[in-house]
Amino acid sequence: MSRSAHPAGPRHADVLPEGHYTAPPTDLNALDSKVWAQTVTRTTDGVVSVGGIDVKKLAEEFGTPAYFIDEADFRARARAWRTAFGEDADVFYAGKAFLSRAVVRWLHEEGLNLDVCSGGELTTALSAGMPADRIAFHGNNKSTEEITEAISRGVGRIVLDSFQEIVRVAHIAQSLGRRQRVQIRVTVGVEAHTHEFIATAHEDQKFGIGLADGQAAEAVRRALALDGLELIGIHSHIGSQIFDMAGFEVAARRVVKLLAEIRDEHGVELPEIDLGGGLGIAYTSEDDPSEPHEIAKALNEIVTRECESAKLRTPRISVEPGRAIVGPTAFTLYEVGTIKPLDGLRTYVSVDGGMSDNIRTALYDAEYTVALVSRVSDAEPMLVRVVGKHCESGDIVVRDAFLPADLAPGDLIAVPATGAYCRSMASNYNHALRPPVVAVRDGEARVIVRRETEEDLLRLDVG
């Protein structure tokens, strides 16, 4: 798979497309380090462990399904992004990927900033001690209450997404006696190589203010004219799960051209540009993501080159990796319930979770891999589809993969690279209880988001 390909891939039919798999893996017991968290390994007895604790012990203590996050790996990836971009740039972790108070504290300790897109995310961040001036507030329809809270608490920047929001934020800031730092999100017309639902810079979608039709230039004019706003830069985001840097190059060129037009018309050189996030991770062994230092080098070179051509001072760059930090650091652990072979097709393996803890396969056709983790096996590989327990035919966790033919009910299997968006998008479909998130590090495990209980469900149901 090339870096320009999205791991979701095309939607499969009920019958496996010819040539989709040329051969099963040579070793079903192997764990690809590109896909699994850094401390994940098989112990001498064949059981997979993370952070020094084997999954059998984790399942016994915390149950299944459950998300297990490698804290050391998370921190290492956060540091790698911080180091790659250096002191002359800002790295904003995208909270929508996965956010909890423990994660906020890790980010704070590792020197990252945070972007949020709701009042709930803002409250979580502030309650865990993230300094407000290191928070950016996104969203295409922020409420008056959210804007008021953000300005009152002193968030570092608000990303403006519409003409109405320009006026709304300026009015609230003035009423509070503040001058709020803002960026304007523009849609730069770049068609990122990604799934339609997560491509965010083409014109026909809900985010941002159009660049090609002059709307972005008008938004800048209005923002500069309002006393309640301090316009500090332009924001661009072209999509998610992107491997190809070509889209960022086109986006940067168009954003820098806008900066030059702002200088020429208003005599102002805006000091910042935010190129968003969306950098891809390895969900399967076929994916080939770039390292943070490679991405930083490429983005810095692109922006510097375009600014030199436009005779502009190089602005401070911001990026927003969320998935790229948390995604690879976690896996979801399931217990096998039933196994149903279908002659000539594949074997259906049902687990005790499903689309309520990972909606991405159903929503985006996302591809994942899976492994038997409670033991090793020398059995022949069998083509499987890992499905959940929900009353929905689209309740698929892993569409097509290979597991040992001696797989049995009670075995533990794990799906890697589920740190991003799985818990964030989890639901109570069929009144399922959302799984816990357990952080594991140096032989110790602790719950950072507890498992829901039936009492939690009933507490919300007022009868």
Residue pairs with C-beta under 8 A, 6 or more apart in sequence:
1 7
1 286
1 287
1 288
2 243
2 244
2 288
3 243
3 244
3 280
3 288
3 289
3 290
4 193
4 243
4 244
4 246
5 193
5 243
6 193
6 194
6 195
6 241
6 243
6 280
7 241
7 280
7 283
7 284
7 286
7 287
7 366
7 367
8 195
8 241
8 364
8 365
8 366
8 367
9 365
9 367
10 17
10 365
11 365
12 20
12 365
12 399
12 400
14 345
15 345
16 345
16 346
16 383
16 400
20 400
21 383
21 400
21 402
24 381
24 383
24 402
25 381
25 402
28 371
28 372
28 377
28 381
28 402
28 403
28 404
29 42
29 46
29 371
29 372
29 376
29 377
31 40
31 41
31 42
31 48
31 371
32 282
32 285
32 369
34 282
34 285
34 287
35 282
35 283
35 284
35 285
35 287
35 328
35 369
35 416
35 417
36 328
36 331
36 416
36 417
37 50
37 69
37 70
37 73
37 328
37 329
37 330
37 331
37 416
38 70
38 72
38 73
38 76
38 329
39 49
39 50
39 51
39 52
39 70
39 72
39 73
39 440
40 48
40 49
40 50
40 70
40 331
40 416
41 48
41 49
42 48
42 49
42 376
43 49
43 54
46 375
46 376
47 54
47 55
47 56
47 373
47 374
47 375
48 54
48 55
48 371
48 373
48 374
48 414
49 55
50 58
50 68
50 70
50 331
50 440
51 70
51 71
51 72
51 440
51 441
51 442
51 443
51 444
51 445
52 440
52 442
52 443
53 440
53 443
53 444
53 445
55 68
55 333
55 373
55 374
55 412
55 414
56 374
56 412
58 66
58 68
58 333
58 438
58 440
58 445
59 66
59 333
59 335
59 374
59 412
61 445
62 436
62 438
62 445
62 447
62 451
63 436
63 451
64 333
64 334
64 335
64 352
64 353
64 412
64 435
65 332
65 333
65 334
65 335
65 351
65 352
65 353
65 357
65 435
66 332
66 333
66 435
66 436
66 437
66 438
66 451
67 330
67 331
67 332
67 333
67 357
67 418
67 419
67 422
67 423
67 435
67 436
67 437
67 438
68 330
68 331
68 332
68 333
68 438
68 440
68 445
69 326
69 329
69 330
69 419
69 437
69 438
69 439
69 440
69 448
70 329
70 330
70 440
70 441
71 106
71 329
71 439
71 440
71 441
72 441
72 442
73 328
73 329
74 103
74 106
74 325
74 326
74 329
74 419
75 106
75 109
75 110
77 292
77 324
77 325
77 326
77 328
77 329
78 93
78 106
78 107
78 110
78 111
78 112
78 325
79 110
79 111
80 291
80 292
80 293
81 91
81 112
81 292
81 296
81 319
81 321
81 324
81 325
82 91
82 110
82 111
82 112
83 292
83 293
84 291
84 292
84 293
84 295
84 296
84 297
85 91
85 292
85 296
85 317
85 319
86 296
88 316
88 317
89 296
89 300
89 316
89 317
89 318
89 319
90 113
90 316
90 317
90 318
90 319
91 112
91 113
91 318
91 319
91 320
91 321
92 112
92 113
92 114
92 115
92 136
92 274
92 318
92 319
92 320
93 107
93 112
93 113
93 114
93 115
93 320
93 321
93 322
93 325
93 326
94 115
94 277
94 320
94 321
94 322
94 323
95 114
95 115
95 116
95 117
95 121
95 124
95 125
95 322
96 117
96 121
96 322
96 421
96 424
97 322
97 323
97 325
97 326
97 327
97 419
97 420
97 421
97 424
98 322
98 326
98 330
98 419
98 420
98 421
98 422
98 423
98 424
98 437
99 116
99 121
99 124
99 125
99 424
100 124
100 437
100 448
100 449
101 124
101 127
101 128
101 448
102 128
102 439
102 448
103 326
103 448
104 114
104 124
104 125
104 128
104 129
104 130
105 128
105 129
107 113
107 114
107 130
108 128
108 129
108 130
108 131
108 134
113 134
113 135
113 136
113 156
114 125
114 130
114 134
114 135
114 136
115 135
115 136
115 137
115 138
115 320
116 122
116 124
116 125
116 135
116 136
116 137
116 138
117 137
117 138
117 139
118 139
118 146
119 143
119 145
119 146
119 149
122 135
122 137
122 146
122 149
122 150
122 153
122 155
125 135
126 132
126 135
126 153
132 153
132 154
132 155
132 156
133 154
133 155
133 156
134 156
135 150
135 155
135 156
136 155
136 156
136 157
136 158
136 159
136 183
136 274
136 318
137 146
137 147
137 150
137 155
137 157
137 158
137 159
138 159
138 161
138 185
139 146
139 159
139 161
140 161
140 162
140 206
140 207
141 161
142 150
142 158
142 161
142 165
142 168
144 168
144 172
147 158
147 168
147 169
147 172
148 172
148 176
150 158
151 158
151 169
151 172
151 173
151 176
151 178
151 180
152 176
156 181
157 181
157 182
157 183
157 232
158 169
158 180
158 181
158 182
158 183
159 182
159 183
159 184
159 185
159 235
159 274
160 166
160 169
160 182
160 183
160 184
160 185
160 209
160 219
160 223
161 185
161 207
161 208
161 209
162 209
163 209
163 218
163 219
163 222
166 184
166 219
166 222
166 223
166 226
166 229
167 222
167 226
169 180
169 182
169 228
169 229
170 180
170 223
170 226
170 227
170 228
170 229
171 228
172 228
173 179
173 180
173 228
173 229
174 227
174 228
178 228
179 227
179 228
179 229
179 230
180 228
180 229
180 230
181 230
181 232
182 223
182 229
182 230
182 231
182 232
183 231
183 232
183 233
183 234
183 235
183 272
183 274
184 209
184 216
184 219
184 220
184 223
184 231
184 234
184 235
185 207
185 208
185 209
185 234
185 235
185 236
185 237
186 208
186 209
186 210
186 211
186 216
186 219
186 234
186 235
186 236
186 255
186 258
187 200
187 201
187 202
187 203
187 205
187 207
187 208
187 209
187 210
187 211
188 201
188 211
188 236
188 238
188 250
188 251
188 254
188 255
189 201
189 202
189 203
189 210
189 211
189 212
189 254
190 201
190 202
190 238
190 247
190 250
190 251
190 254
191 199
191 201
191 202
191 247
192 199
192 200
192 201
192 238
192 239
192 242
192 244
192 247
192 278
193 242
193 243
193 244
193 247
194 239
194 240
194 241
194 242
194 278
195 240
195 241
195 364
195 365
197 363
197 364
198 239
198 240
198 241
198 278
198 364
199 205
199 238
199 239
199 240
200 207
200 208
200 237
200 238
200 239
200 240
200 276
200 278
201 208
201 236
201 237
201 238
201 239
201 247
201 251
203 210
203 212
207 237
208 235
208 236
208 237
209 215
209 216
209 219
210 216
211 254
211 258
216 234
216 258
217 258
217 261
217 262
217 265
220 231
220 258
220 262
220 266
221 265
221 266
223 229
223 231
224 231
224 266
224 268
231 268
231 270
232 270
232 271
232 272
233 270
233 271
233 272
233 273
233 274
233 315
233 316
233 318
234 255
234 258
234 259
234 270
234 272
234 273
234 274
235 273
235 274
235 276
236 251
236 252
236 254
236 255
236 273
236 274
236 275
236 276
237 274
237 275
237 276
237 277
237 278
237 320
238 247
238 248
238 251
238 276
238 278
239 247
239 278
240 277
240 278
240 323
241 278
241 280
241 281
241 323
242 248
242 278
242 279
242 280
243 280
243 287
243 288
243 289
243 290
245 290
245 295
245 298
245 299
245 302
248 275
248 298
248 299
248 302
249 302
251 275
252 273
252 275
252 299
252 302
252 303
252 306
253 302
253 306
255 273
255 275
256 273
256 303
256 306
256 307
256 309
256 310
256 312
257 306
257 310
259 269
259 270
259 273
259 307
259 310
259 312
259 315
260 310
260 311
260 312
262 268
262 269
262 270
263 269
263 312
269 312
269 313
269 315
270 315
271 315
271 316
272 315
272 316
272 317
272 318
273 303
273 315
273 316
273 317
273 318
274 317
274 318
274 319
274 320
275 299
275 303
275 317
275 318
275 319
276 319
276 320
277 319
277 320
277 321
277 322
277 323
277 324
278 323
279 289
279 290
279 295
279 321
279 323
279 324
280 287
280 289
280 323
280 324
281 287
281 289
281 323
281 324
281 327
281 328
281 417
281 420
282 288
282 289
282 328
282 417
283 366
283 367
283 368
283 369
283 417
284 367
284 368
284 369
285 369
289 324
290 298
292 321
292 324
295 319
299 317
299 319
300 317
303 314
303 315
303 317
304 314
307 313
307 314
307 315
308 314
322 420
323 420
323 421
326 419
326 420
327 417
327 418
327 419
327 420
327 421
328 416
328 417
328 419
329 419
330 416
330 417
330 418
330 419
330 422
330 437
331 414
331 415
331 416
331 417
331 418
332 353
332 357
332 358
332 414
332 415
332 418
332 422
332 435
333 373
333 412
333 413
333 414
334 351
334 352
334 353
334 386
334 397
334 412
334 413
334 414
334 415
335 351
335 352
335 410
335 411
335 412
336 349
336 350
336 351
336 407
336 408
336 409
336 410
336 411
336 412
336 413
337 350
337 351
337 352
337 389
337 409
338 348
338 349
338 350
338 409
339 347
339 348
339 349
339 350
339 407
339 408
339 409
340 347
340 348
340 349
340 350
341 347
341 348
341 382
342 348
346 382
346 383
346 384
346 385
346 400
347 382
347 383
347 384
347 385
348 384
348 385
348 387
349 384
349 385
349 386
349 387
349 403
349 407
349 413
350 387
350 388
350 389
351 386
351 387
351 388
351 389
351 397
351 413
352 389
353 388
353 389
353 397
353 432
353 435
354 387
354 388
354 389
354 390
354 395
354 397
354 432
355 361
355 362
355 388
355 390
355 392
355 394
355 395
355 396
355 397
355 427
355 429
356 388
356 390
356 426
356 427
356 428
356 429
356 430
356 432
356 434
357 388
357 422
357 423
357 426
357 432
357 434
357 435
358 368
358 397
358 415
358 418
358 422
358 426
359 422
359 425
359 426
359 427
360 366
360 421
360 422
360 425
361 367
361 368
361 396
361 397
361 398
361 399
362 392
362 394
362 395
362 396
363 425
365 399
367 398
367 399
368 397
368 398
368 401
368 415
368 416
368 417
368 418
369 398
369 401
369 415
369 416
369 417
370 384
370 386
370 397
370 398
370 401
370 403
370 413
370 414
370 415
371 403
371 413
371 414
371 416
372 403
372 404
372 407
372 411
372 412
372 413
373 412
373 413
373 414
374 411
374 412
374 413
375 411
377 404
377 406
377 407
378 404
379 404
379 405
379 406
379 407
380 404
380 405
381 402
381 403
381 404
381 405
382 402
382 403
382 404
382 405
382 407
383 400
383 401
383 402
384 398
384 400
384 401
384 402
384 403
384 407
385 396
385 398
385 399
385 400
385 401
386 396
386 397
386 398
386 401
386 413
386 415
387 395
387 396
387 397
388 395
388 396
388 397
389 395
389 430
390 429
390 430
390 432
391 430
392 429
397 415
398 415
403 413
407 413
423 434
423 435
423 437
423 449
426 434
426 435
427 434
428 434
428 452
428 457
431 457
433 451
433 452
433 453
433 454
433 456
433 457
434 451
434 452
435 451
436 447
436 449
436 450
436 451
437 447
437 448
437 449
438 445
438 446
438 447
438 448
439 445
439 446
439 447
439 448
